[in-house]
């Protein structure tokens, strides 16, 4: 997994590498449930006040609201997920690509800010030989920390799955 010298501020190249590398072998509901449970356990252990949402095929297939999270986090998670589902890229990558050329994501694409927000924390779920099948989203921390947590947990989940197969 490519890492940034400053993990708090990934570059566009690093974000693109994350998306290429963090690909699920299976995209069934059991796999997504296992991912959600792993993320929830890690967040609870750290006492993170976050909401975790996993979406697939237009469905909300996993949600966890940890102590300290609020209904506002639910709304932000949905807005970030819509960006990821629309562009099939992480919400942070979408944001940085637009900032690089001085564009506002919502204005450039006619997307309502009430429904779409390009803030870090939503990541596309790709299945090998299939493509994007949904998204995993975290909301409740600063956007770069939300993104970093998703990437860390997805990487650990995939590493663990590979070790079980070996």
C-alpha positions in Angstrom: 0.0 0.0 0.0 1.5 3.3 -1.1 1.9 5.7 1.9 2.3 9.4 1.9 5.3 11.1 3.6 2.6 13.1 5.4 -0.3 10.7 5.9 -2.6 13.6 6.8 -2.2 15.1 3.4 -2.2 12.5 0.6 -1.5 13.6 -2.9 -3.7 13.0 -5.9 -1.3 10.2 -7.0 -1.4 8.6 -3.6 -5.2 8.7 -3.6 -5.3 7.2 -7.1 -2.9 4.4 -5.9 -5.2 3.7 -2.9 -8.1 3.1 -5.3 -6.1 0.8 -7.5 -4.8 -1.2 -4.6 -7.8 -1.5 -2.3 -10.0 -3.8 -4.3 -12.3 -6.5 -2.8 -12.0 -10.1 -4.1 -15.6 -10.6 -3.2 -18.5 -8.1 -3.0 -21.3 -10.1 -1.4 -23.3 -8.9 1.6 -21.4 -11.2 4.0 -18.1 -9.6 3.0 -19.5 -6.1 3.4 -21.0 -7.0 6.8 -17.5 -8.3 7.9 -15.9 -5.1 6.7 -18.4 -3.0 8.6 -18.0 -5.0 11.8 -14.2 -4.7 11.6 -14.4 -0.9 11.2 -16.9 -0.6 14.0 -14.8 -2.6 16.3 -11.7 -0.5 15.6 -13.6 2.7 16.0 -15.2 1.6 19.3 -11.7 0.6 20.6 -10.4 4.1 19.8 -13.6 5.7 21.1 -14.1 7.5 17.7 -17.4 9.5 17.5 -18.2 8.4 14.0 -20.9 7.1 11.7 -19.9 4.2 9.4 -22.1 3.5 6.3 -21.5 0.9 3.6 -23.6 1.0 0.5 -23.9 -1.4 -2.4 -26.2 -1.5 -5.4 -28.1 1.6 -4.2 -28.8 0.0 -0.8 -27.6 1.0 2.6 -26.2 -2.5 3.7 -24.4 -1.5 6.9 -24.6 1.4 9.3 -23.1 2.0 12.7 -23.5 5.1 14.8 -20.9 5.1 17.6 -21.2 7.1 20.8 -20.6 10.8 20.3 -21.8 10.8 16.6 -24.8 12.8 15.7 -27.6 12.9 13.1 -25.5 15.5 11.3 -22.9 12.8 10.7 -25.6 10.6 9.1 -26.4 13.4 6.7 -22.8 14.2 5.9 -22.1 10.5 5.2 -24.9 10.3 2.7 -23.7 13.5 0.9 -20.1 12.2 0.7 -21.4 8.8 -0.5 -23.3 10.4 -3.3 -20.1 12.1 -4.5 -18.3 8.8 -4.5 -21.1 7.0 -6.3 -21.4 9.8 -8.9 -17.7 10.0 -9.7 -16.7 6.4 -8.7 -13.7 7.9 -6.8 -13.1 8.8 -3.2 -14.7 12.0 -2.1 -11.3 13.4 -1.2 -9.9 12.6 -4.6 -12.8 14.3 -6.3 -12.3 17.4 -4.1 -8.5 17.6 -4.7 -8.9 17.1 -8.5 -11.4 20.0 -8.6 -9.3 22.2 -6.3 -6.3 21.7 -8.5 -8.0 23.3 -11.4 -9.8 25.9 -9.3 -13.3 24.4 -9.7 -16.1 23.9 -7.3 -17.4 20.3 -7.6 -21.1 21.3 -7.1 -21.1 24.2 -9.5 -19.0 22.4 -12.2 -21.4 19.5 -12.3 -24.7 21.0 -11.3 -24.9 19.0 -8.1 -26.9 20.3 -5.2 -24.8 21.0 -2.1 -27.8 19.8 -0.1 -27.2 16.3 -1.5 -23.6 16.2 -2.6 -20.4 17.2 -0.7 -16.8 16.5 -1.7 -15.3 16.1 1.7 -13.0 13.3 2.6 -14.4 10.1 4.1 -16.2 8.3 1.3 -14.3 5.6 -0.6 -15.4 3.5 -3.6 -15.8 -0.2 -3.0 -14.4 -2.0 -6.1 -14.7 -5.7 -6.7 -12.1 -7.5 -8.8 -13.3 -8.1 -12.3 -16.5 -6.1 -11.6 -15.7 -2.5 -10.8 -17.3 -0.1 -8.4 -20.1 -1.8 -6.5 -20.7 0.8 -3.8 -19.0 2.8 -1.1 -17.8 2.9 2.4 -18.1 6.1 4.3 -17.0 7.5 7.7 -18.2 10.8 9.1 -17.5 12.5 12.4 -13.9 13.4 12.4 -12.0 16.0 10.3 -12.3 15.0 6.6 -8.6 13.9 6.2 -8.9 11.7 9.3 -12.2 10.2 8.1 -10.5 9.3 4.8 -7.4 7.9 6.6 -9.5 5.7 8.8 -11.4 4.2 5.9 -8.2 3.5 4.0 -6.5 2.0 7.0 -9.4 -0.2 7.8 -10.0 -1.3 4.2 -6.3 -2.1 3.8 -6.2 -4.1 7.1 -9.4 -6.0 6.0 -7.9 -6.9 2.7 -4.6 -7.9 4.2 -6.4 -10.1 6.7 -8.5 -11.8 4.0 -5.3 -12.5 1.9 -3.6 -14.0 5.0 -6.6 -16.3 5.6 -6.5 -17.5 2.0 -2.7 -18.2 2.2 
